[in-house]
Amino acid sequence: MKFSYENKGDILYGIEEFRFRYSGRETATIKVLNLLDDNQYAYEFEVMEHYKLPDKIDKYQASFSSANMELHEELNIKHQPVFNTKQEALQHAIDSLNAIMKLCRNK
């Protein structure tokens, strides 16, 4: 699909929401973004409040997404802002969350 936009940076995308559990405990909400113009996927996620994030990770809380290169460098995970399939995007989000959870403590 291709759409006509008025401004540079305008984009139309769909959102599908998923929940992730780590060790049986609800951990995060993952939003998969379907970038309609490019037929690609990206993601954002939010970690539940009952986890205490280490300071080096907490500073990225406002931008937990596939686009955040600094977060992925901190987690030693290959940075990839967009994906060809929804499954690839979800797997990368899961890998990122697993790395974060290994650094966390419960509140």
N, C-alpha and C positions, 0 to 999 in steps of 0.2 A: 504494500500500500504506500502511496505517496500522497502527501497533503501539501497544500499551499499555505504558507505562514507569512505573517506580516513582518516579524522581527527575527533577527538572527538569535538563535538560542531557543526559539519557540519549539515545542515538541508535544506530541500527543502520545500518551502511553497508557496501557492498562495495568492494573495492579491486582495481584492475586496474593492472598495472605495465608501463611502457614504457621504452625506452632512447632517449636522444637523442645524436646525434653532431653536433658543430660542426666544420665544415671537415674532415670525414672522421675526426675523432678522438672516441672515446667521451667524452662530457662529463657526462651526468647520467642519473639514474634518476628518472622521473616516475611518481608514483602518482596515478591518477585515483580519486577517491572518489565512489561512487554513493550519494547521500543518498536512501535508499529511501522515507522518509516523504513527501518533497517532490518526488520524481522530478527531482532536480537533481544537478549535479555540481560538485565542487571538486577541487583538486589540491594535492599537496605534491611537492617535488623535492629531490634531494640532488646536489650537484656533486661530481664525482670528485676524489680527493685530489691528482691531478697538476696541478691548477690552483691558482695562488696568487691568492686573492681579495683585492681591495683592502680595507683596514680598514673603510671606510664600508659595504661590502657584507658582509664577513665577520661583522660583529656580528649579522647576521640569520640566519646559517647554521642555527641551531637551529630556525628557523621559516620556512623558505622555503616559502610556501604562498600560495594565492589569497586567504587571509584576512588576510595581512600588509599592511596599508595603508601603513605606513612604508616598507617595501621598495619598493612600487610608486611611492610619491612620490619616493624616491631615484632610481629608474630612469626617472622621467617617463613612466610607463605608467599608464593608467587603472585604478584599483582596482575590481575586481569580485570579490567573495568567492565567489559561486556562479553557475552557468551552466545554461542550459536543455538543452544538448546536450553530449555527450562531446567532440565536435569543437571546440566553442567553448572548453571547458576546456583541451584540449590545445593549441590555437592560442595561448591566452593564456600558457600555460606556456612554449611555444616562444619567444614574443615576449619574455617575461621573461628566459629563458636567453640569448637572443641579446644582449640589453642587458647582461647580466652578463658574458658572454664578451668583449664589446668593451672591458670595463674590466680584464680579467684578463691575467695573465702566466702562462706555463707554469713549473712548478717546475724 
